[in-house]
């Protein structure tokens, strides 16, 4: 099958992502088939994961939907040269956040608490959030993501590295 639109390297990276997400969810290939009531055949998903079979964007979107993850989670990094650099993580410093006056940080504190309860992650001195969390927060604060980021950096809640992540978020 030459001339496939997906390079085999890309298909392999994609497959590795698919496998990682499936195993994170504690599903075997057979489990995927059962949970999807036969819509996703174990042998098909297996061949996607090995990179033997190219997966169409449409199928990928449906698979992301089945796993309950945004489709970007399934895509290998698209940086040229194949050195996929993960987008910078946004890490909130919860200890610093606790010292910001509530009238400023209230919405953020509540949002962080919600994420922690969803993840069952209470040990947290820090909390990593995704870029779409930042977008949501920007809406809550009625600011652009970059303005909000500057504010959080000035409170000491985000480190300056977050600026890189936000430029990613605003391009996306």
C-alpha positions in Angstrom: 0.0 0.0 0.0 2.4 2.6 -1.2 1.5 6.3 -1.6 -0.6 6.2 1.6 -1.3 9.7 2.8 0.1 8.9 6.2 3.7 8.3 6.7 4.3 5.0 8.5 6.3 6.9 11.2 3.2 9.1 11.8 0.9 6.1 11.9 3.2 4.5 14.5 3.2 7.6 16.7 -0.5 7.9 16.3 -0.9 4.2 17.2 1.3 4.7 20.3 -1.0 7.5 21.4 -4.1 5.4 20.8 -2.6 2.6 22.8 -1.6 4.9 25.6 -5.1 6.3 25.9 -6.7 2.9 25.8 -4.4 1.5 28.5 -5.0 4.6 30.6 -8.6 3.8 30.5 -7.9 0.2 31.6 -9.3 -1.3 28.4 -8.0 -4.3 26.5 -8.5 -4.4 22.8 -11.3 -6.8 23.5 -12.7 -4.5 26.1 -12.9 -1.7 23.5 -14.9 -4.0 21.2 -17.2 -4.9 24.1 -17.7 -1.4 25.4 -18.4 -0.1 21.9 -20.8 -3.0 21.3 -18.8 -4.3 18.4 -18.5 -0.9 16.6 -14.8 -0.9 17.2 -13.4 -4.3 16.4 -10.4 -5.4 18.4 -8.5 -6.3 15.3 -9.1 -3.0 13.7 -8.1 -0.9 16.7 -5.1 -3.2 17.1 -4.0 -2.5 13.6 -4.4 1.2 14.2 -2.3 0.9 17.3 0.5 -0.9 15.5 0.4 1.6 12.7 -0.5 -1.2 10.2 -3.6 0.5 9.0 -4.0 4.3 8.4 -6.9 5.8 10.2 -9.0 8.5 8.6 -9.6 11.8 10.4 -13.3 10.9 10.6 -12.6 7.6 12.3 -10.1 9.2 14.6 -12.7 11.8 15.6 -15.1 9.0 16.4 -12.5 7.1 18.3 -11.6 10.2 20.4 -15.3 10.5 21.1 -15.5 6.9 22.2 -12.6 7.4 24.5 -14.0 10.7 25.7 -10.9 12.7 24.8 -10.4 15.7 22.5 -9.1 14.6 19.2 -5.9 16.6 19.6 -5.0 14.2 22.4 -4.7 11.4 19.8 -2.6 13.3 17.3 1.2 13.1 17.4 2.9 16.4 17.8 2.9 18.2 14.5 6.2 20.0 14.9 8.3 19.9 11.8 11.2 17.5 12.0 9.2 15.0 13.9 10.6 16.2 17.3 7.2 16.5 18.9 7.5 18.9 21.8 4.5 18.7 24.1 2.8 22.0 24.6 4.1 23.6 27.8 2.1 22.6 30.8 0.3 25.2 32.7 1.0 24.6 36.3 -0.9 26.5 39.0 0.9 27.0 42.3 -1.9 26.2 44.7 0.0 27.4 47.8 0.6 30.8 46.2 -3.0 30.8 45.1 -4.2 30.4 48.6 -2.5 33.7 49.5 -4.1 35.7 46.8 -7.1 37.7 48.1 -10.3 35.8 47.5 -12.0 38.7 45.7 -9.3 38.4 43.0 -8.7 34.7 43.0 -12.1 33.4 44.1 -13.2 32.1 40.6 -9.8 30.5 40.1 -9.8 28.9 43.5 -13.2 27.4 42.9 -12.2 26.2 39.4 -9.0 24.6 40.8 -11.1 22.9 43.5 -13.4 21.5 40.9 -10.6 20.1 38.8 -9.0 18.6 41.9 -12.3 16.9 42.8 -12.8 15.6 39.3 -9.3 14.1 39.3 -9.3 13.0 43.0 -6.1 14.9 43.2 -5.9 16.5 46.6 -2.3 16.2 47.5 -1.8 19.2 45.3 0.7 21.9 46.0 0.5 22.4 42.2 -2.2 21.6 39.7 -1.6 21.2 36.0 -4.3 22.6 33.8 -4.9 22.3 30.1 -5.0 25.1 27.7 -8.7 24.8 27.3 -9.0 25.2 31.1 -7.2 28.5 30.7 -9.6 29.5 27.9 -12.5 28.7 30.2 -10.9 30.7 33.0 -10.3 33.6 30.6 -14.1 33.6 29.9 -14.9 33.5 33.7 -12.5 36.5 34.2 -13.8 38.2 31.1 -10.2 38.6 29.8 -8.2 37.2 27.0 -6.1 34.2 27.9 -2.8 36.2 27.5 -4.0 39.0 29.8 -5.2 36.5 32.4 -1.9 34.7 32.2 0.0 37.9 32.9 -2.2 38.4 35.9 -1.6 34.9 37.2 2.1 35.3 36.6 2.1 38.5 38.5 0.3 36.8 41.4 3.0 34.1 41.4 0.4 31.4 40.6 1.8 30.6 37.2 5.4 30.6 36.2 6.6 32.7 33.3 6.9 29.6 31.1 3.1 29.7 30.9 3.4 32.5 28.3 4.6 30.0 25.8 1.6 27.8 26.4 -0.7 30.7 26.0 0.7 31.7 22.6 0.0 28.0 21.7 -3.5 28.3 23.0 -4.3 31.5 21.1 -3.0 30.2 17.8 -5.1 27.1 18.2 
